[in-house]
Structures are given as structure tokens and as C-alpha cells.
Amino acid sequence: MGRRLVPLTLDNLADLPLRCRSCVFWELDPVSGAAAVKAGTPQQEKEAWISAVLLEWGSCGRVVYVDEVPVGFVLYAPPAYVPRATAFPTSPVSPDAVQLITALILPEYQGQGLGRVVVQTVVKDLLRRGFRAIEAFGDARWDGPACLLPADHLLAVGFKTVRPHPVHPRLRLELRSALSWKEDVELALDRLLGGARKEPALRPL
């Protein structure tokens, strides 16, 4: 099985699931996001966001390929580039951390250790760029595919709660601790990045 992780660019944005590449839940504030959906321009807004982050900050994601077939992705960026983050009751993300925005491994490719490869690739990238941690807003009531990752799965792979909340806790993973993960976290990571049997549905806060 040939697998590779490629930086996300405008050239391979089309390899993301359709609903994901036209979703601007994180990339715009709630008012602007609703306006983009109403105007029918969320995909153009997504492209503009990725272009701006690439120019100003650099790589903000990875696309996962198995035998040249796109099977998943991960998206991350400093919180200054994630307008929706300010809408959460547990914001802001810590200044020394990058936000794990969202991620997905398609169901048929779960259980192959791809989750661990994805997260460790992100960890190594961010360590090289001088960051200490990655943080995420979890969904404590997660019951199906959504733009937020389930809080219990984040906890299962080593994230710690830094700001508790009954619905949207903010969780943190120290990057250096992630490099020493053992093989037994692979299943938990696959659940974290998969957790669904179909393309993720968009769900408002």
C-alpha cells in the first residue's frame, strides 16, 4: 500500500470531500459564513482563505493519498486565521499553539494506522516551525459527522482539557509528547479522524 501526505494547496483542494471543500464553518465568522452560503459562494471563499494562509503563514493542511486515491485530510492554522474560533465560549486558543481545525479519514481506510501518520506529520511540521502545542475545540455531545471533532476521542489520543465546558471544551496536546506515542493509539486516532460512515455533514454551533 503506497501512502503519502501532501501539503494542501489550491491545486489539490478538489481532492477533499465535496462538503468539506465548500464548507466555511471555520474560515469565516458566523455572519460572513451565513452570507457566503446564502450567496452561493462558500467554495470560492474556501479557496480565498487557503490562498491567503498559504501566502502569509505557509502550509495549513495535508491531504492523505493511498495508492494515489485521496482518502482524508487535516486542516490547521494559527487561531488568528480562524475567525470562527472567537465564537466559542472557551476561546481563545493559547498564543503558543496552532488550532487543529478539522480532520477526516474516509471510513473504508480507517484501521490502517493512517490517523497516527497524519497527526505525527502535523506535529513534526509544527515543531519545525517553532510551535509548542496544538489545540482544538471539542464537541462533548458529538453524535455524528460534523465540523468539530469529538471531545472524548481527542482525550483518548492524548489531548488534555485546558478550558472545560459542557459542550465545547478546549483541549491541548503538547507536541513533543505526541512524538512518543505507542502503537496502541493508532485505533483511537483512526476513530478520531474517521468517526463517520459518510462524508461529514455541516452543522452550525
Buried (B, 14 or more C-beta within 10 A) or exposed (E): EEBEBBBBBEEBBEBBBEBBBBBBBBBBBBEBBEBBBEEEBBBEBBBBBBEEBBEEBEBBBBBBBBEEEBBBBBBBBBBBBBBBBEBBEBBBBBEEBBBBBBBBBBBEBBBBBBBBBBBBBBBEBBBEEEBBBBBBBBBBEBEEBBBBBBBBBBBBBBBEBBBEBEBBBBBBBBBEEBEEBEEEBBBBBBBBBBBBEEBBEBBEB
